Amino acid sequence: MLRWFAPKCPLDTLEKTWIEWRMRWLADQLGIDRLLQTRVLLPTEQDFPFLRGTDAKHLQRLLDHLCSHMGIDADKVSLEVLEDQQMPGAAGLYYRRKRSRISVARSQLAEPSRLLATLSHELAHEVLLGGGYLHAGYSDHEQITDLLTVFLGTGVFCANDTIRDSSGSSGTLSWWSISKSGYLPSRMYGYAFALFAFVRGEAKPAWAEHLRLDARAALEAGLRYLHKTGDSFFHPDTIRAKLPPLTPSRAIELLRTGTPTLRLATLWDIQQQGCTDPELLSAVHSCLDDRDSHILAGAARTLAIFGPAAEAAIPRLLDLLWRGEKAVKIGAAEALGAIQSRPERVLPELMVLLTEEDAEVIDAVADALRPFGRQAASAVPSLLAALRRALIQGEPVRSLTAALQALSDEPQQELRGYFNDPELLRLALEAL
């Protein structure tokens, strides 16, 4: 009965694992002392006595202060203010050349807390991209950039800026709007701060009072969970130890006996390292029966790197195409395309899945069909129907047109024979 009241992690397995995996990666790249020794900057007069102001001298002082705190040479970074219409949809931009340049929208100057969030994020780009730790090709590089602000003590500004709302009135007309900002939601910032406090030994950090309520709630729930369970591989007892190379035997042990977080992280490590040792295949295959959908999806994606050697997993992967959640379906389709075996069983199932309404699932299916080439020519009508729907709804069609080119000898003729609407035909031909 007491387990009913056990503290729970405020994140699901995927989010929890990603935060811990990337915090550990940041510690390995930058050194854990940068986290342990940093001071958490707050939007207060004490930390920023010069916070309010819009002239160039003021902005430069603000930038220099953040650069100093984040370990950046301010002489290597320039700052410019652009009109909002010059950077639509963006609060800030980062350019990496001989001297890095940060651009901020003029509207930011009227809201100091948002300006600090924007500058913190763009300067985090300078640390990671300018320092050569990652490149823009990382699929999660923007999320890592947000996470780095927590690691370096400027994340309060970003966490408080995840939701932006505004209101006003003109005569009898009143308006209110709300929008999302940044790449991590408040709950993920909150758990990242829980890890930050956990490894620093801060049970009740005073700076937590400055976080917006949803981020603070995730921080407090995360700290309760971490102190009660210790379930994290970003842990004060091991954080200074370099992670050992992932051997097949160690990976098998973690996949079979580890916590959900460790199992999912191990699957990611196998993918990242391209480890296709035959000993691993059975352990990864067994993860397709896990109760956690995030591990199911991770296992399917991991099987993709084994290629045809994972042929025995095809029946289970076909089952997951129809019984799994969205991420599981995508992972199963990706694996089936990479395994590229048993086309007589796989292709009919993938063709039917092209009728799904979710654009990401359809893209995954199209990508899975492409390696089969002309063997999958019978899927062309279904591809064309999916392409038509995507064009009408204004969705990306690159995966669909790439699959059409791979499956058909004359893709342009296929388009001309299918589309009766001249405008849709024009768009399809342009996309091809």
N, C-alpha and C positions, 0 to 999 in steps of 0.2 A: 504493500500500500504506500509506503514511503516514496516509491519510485514515481508515483503520480505527481509528486511535488519536486522532483529532481529538476534542476535548472536546464533549460534548453538553449541551444545555440540560436541566435536570432536570424541566422541565414540557412538556406538549404545547402545540401552537400556540394553542389557546383560552386556557389558563391563562396562558401567557407573555404573550400579547397583552393580556389583561385587566389583569394586574399592571402592565405598562408604561404602558398607556393611562390607567389610573387614577392611577398615580404621577405621570404628566405632568399630569393634571388637577388633582391636589392641589397640585403646584408652581405651576400657573397661578393657582389660587384663593388659596392661602395665601402664596405666595412661596417660592422655592427656598431662601432664606437660613434659613428655619425648620428645614429639614432639615440644611443644611450646618453650622449653628451649634449644633445641639442636642447634648446629651450623652446617651449611652445609659445609662439607669438600670438598675441591676442589683439583684437580690434579695440584697443584702449588707448587713452592719452599717455599712459605710462610707456607703452611699447611704440606708439606712433604719435608723439606730441605735435608732429607736423602733418597729421593725416589729412586735414582739410585744406584744399587749395587747388587751383587749376593752371597756374602758370608753369612754364617750362622748368624753371628752377626747382619748384616744389616737386614736380613729377620726377625729375632726375634724382632728387634727394630720396624720394620714396623707392625708386628703383635701386639706388645704391645701397640702401638699408637692407632690402630683401636680398640683393646679391651677396652682401657681406654675410648675412645669416645663412644662406644656402651654399656658401663656399664657392661663389662664382666671381671671376675677375670682371668687375663692372666695366673696365675699359674695353672689354671684348663684346659688349652688348650696347646697342643703341635703341632709343625709344622714339616712336613717332605717334602722333595722334591723327587719326583719319576720320573723316565724316562717316556717319553710320552707313550712308548709301554706297560708300566706297568698299565696304566689307559686309554686304548683306548677310544676315544670319549668323554673324560671328562677333563675339565680344573682343577677341584678340587673335592675333596671328603671329606665328614665329617663322622667320626665314633664316636659314643657315647658309652663310657665305663666309668670306674671309673674316668679316665682322658680323656677328649675329644681329638681327634686327627684330624688335618686337613692335607690333602695331596694335593700338587699342582704339576702340570706337569712342568717339567724343562723348557719347551719352554716359560712358562709364565714369567720367570725371565728376558727375553730380552725385554719384553714389560710392563713397570711399570703400565700403566693405566689398562691393562687387569689383571695384578696381583692384583691390588687394587679391581677390580670388583669381581674377584674370591674369595679373602679373605673376602670381605664384605658379599658376599652371604653365604659362609660357616660359618662365625661367626654369621650371622643371624640365621642359624640352631641352633647354641649353645644357643642363646637367647630363641628360641621357643621350641626346643626339650629338650635342657638341663634344661630349666626353667619349663618344664612340661605344657606349654600352649597348645601344640598340639602334635600329634604323626604322624608318617609317614603314618598312615592309612587314614588321611584326603586326599580326592581326589585332593584338590587344595593346598596341603601343600607347594609344591615348589613355586607356584605363590605367596602364602602368604609370603614366605621367601624373594622373590624378593621385594615384597611390603614393607616389614619391613625395608629394606635399605633406602627407601624414608622416612619412619616414623622416623628413627634414624639419618638421615642426611648424609648417605654415598651412597645414591642412584645415585648421578651423575655419579659415576664410572660405575655402572651397566647399567644405561640408555645409556651411551656412548658406551657400549660394546654389544649392541643387534645385531649389524651386524658386522661381521668380514670379512675383505677382505685382500688379499695378492697378491703379484705379483713378478715376477722375470724373469730372462732370462739366457740362457746358449747357447752360440754360436748364431745360427740362430733361436733358439727356445725361444719363450717368453710365459709366462703363467700368468694367473690371475684367482683367485678363490674368491668366496664369500660364506659365510655361516651365519646361524643364531646362536645366542648365548643367553643363559638365557631362562626364561620362560614367561616373559612379553614382548610384542612388544613395540617399542618406543612410539607409541601413548598412550598406557596405562600408561607408565612411565610419559609421559607429563601431562596427566590428574591427575595422583596421585600427581605430583608436584604442579598442580594448586590447588588441595584441600589443600595440605600442606601450600602453600602460603596464600590461602584464610582464613584459620582458624587462621593464624598468623598475619593477617592484612598486608601482604606484597603485595602491588598493582603492583610494578615493581621490583621484587627481582634482585639484582645485580648478584647473583650466576647463574641466568638463562643464562647468556652469555656463560657459560662453558658447556652447554648442546649441544649435536648434534642437527642439524637443525630440523629434524623431531620431536624429542621430545620437542624442544623449541616451535615449531609451535603449537603442541597440548597443551602445557602449556599456551601459550598466548591466544589461542582460548578458552581454558577451563576457564581461569580467566575472560575473557570478558563475557562468558556465565554465570558464577557463580555470578559475580557482577551485571549483568543485571537482572537475573531471581531469584537468590537465591535458585534455584531448586537443593537441596542436603540435605540428612539427616545427612551428616557430615558437620555441620554448626557451625560457631563461636558462635551463639546465644544459641545453645542447647548442645554443645559438652561436657559440664561438667555435664550434667544431665544424670543419669543412665537411660537406656531404661526401661520403665515399662514392666511388664509381658504382653504378648500378649493375651488379652481376646477375646473370640469369637465376642463380639460386636464391639470391636476396629478393629479387623481384617476385619469384614464385612464392616465397614465404610471405611477403607483404600482401600479395593478391589473395592469398588463402586465409591469412589470420589477422590482417591489419584492420584498423577502423575504416569506415567508409571514406574518410578523408585520405587516409594513407593508400587505400586501394585506388582511388581515382587519381591521386597524384602519381602513383606508380605507373598507371596506364599512360598518363601524359609524359612521364619520363621515358617510357619505352618508345613512344612515338617520336619524341624529340631526339633521342639518341639513335633512332632507327635500328633498334635491337631486334633482330629477327631470328635469334637462336631457336632452333626447333624445340628445345626444352620448354620454352616459354609458351608455345602455342596452345598447349592444353590448358594451362592456367588462365590465359586470356579468354579462351573459348568458354571456360566454366563461368566466367563473369557474365556471360549472356543470360545466366539464370539468377542474377542478383535481384533483390527486391527493390533496390534503389534505381530509379530510372536514369539518373545521371551517370551511374556506373555502367548501366546497360549501353547508353549512348557512347560512353568513353571506350568500352570494350569493343563495340562495333567498329568505331573509328580506328582503334588499334589493330584490329584484325586486318584492316585494309593494307597495312604496311607489309603483311606476310604474303600478299598476293595469292597466286594459285595454291600455295601450301595450305591455305586456310579453307580449302574446298569443303571439308567436312562440316563447316559451320553454316553452309548455305541453307539447309532446312530451317534452322533456328532463325537465321537472318530474314528469311522469307516470312516466317511467322511474325517477326517483330515489325515488318512493314505494315501490318494491319492491326496489330495488337498494342503497339507501342505509342508513346506520346510523340509529339512533333520532333523533338531532338533525337529520339530513338529511331524514328523513321528515317530521318536524314542520315544518321550514322549507319543504319543498316543498308540504305541505298548506296552510300559511299563505299562501304565494304564490298557489296555485290559487284559494283563496277570495277573495283580494284582486283578482286579475285578472278573475275572474267572467266568463269567456268559454268558448265551446265546451262547454256543459253536456252535450251528448250524448256527449262523450268523457270529460269530467272526472267527472261524477256517478257513473257505474258504478264507476269505480276507487276513488273515495272511499268508496262504500257498502261495497265488499268490505273495505276497510281497517278498517271498524268492527268487524271480527271479531278484530282484534289484541288481544293480552292486555295490552299496556302501556297504563296509564291515561293517560299524557301524550300518547301518539300518538292515542288515541281522542278525547281532549279537543280536540286540534288538528284532527282530522278534523271533529268536530262544529262547531267554530268556522268551519271552511272551508265547510261545507254551509249555514250560516245565511244568508249573503248571497244565496244562490240562491233563498231563499224557497220559494214554492209550486212552482217548477220542480223542486225536489228532493223533492216529496211522496212519490215512490216509495221514498225512503230511510227513511221513518217506521218500518216494521217492523224494519229493522236498528238504528235508534236505540233503539227500545223494548227490543230484545234486549240492546244494550249498557248501557242504563239498568238493566235487571234485574241484570245481572252486577255492575255498580258498586254497586248497593244491597246486594246479598248480601255483597260484599267490603268494604263500609264505605268506599268511595272517594267523593271529591267528584263531584257530578252536575250542577253548575251549567251547564257547557257543554252537556251533553246535554239538559237541560230547556229551555235557551234555544233550542237548535236545534229541538226539538220544537215550541215555540211559533211559531217562524218558518216551519216547514214545513207545519204542520197548521192547518186552520180550527177544529178542535175538539180541542185537545190533551187536555182532561180526558176526553172520550169515548174518545179513543185509549187512554188509560191504563186506564179502566174495562173496555174491551173486551179488553185484553191481559193484565192481571194477575188471576190467579185467587186468589192468596194475599192475604188481607185486610190483613195487616201490611205487605207490600210495596206494596200499593196505597195504603195510608195514607201511607207514607213518600214514595212517588212524587208523590202529590197535594200533600203538604206542600212538597216540593222545587219543584214547579211554581209 
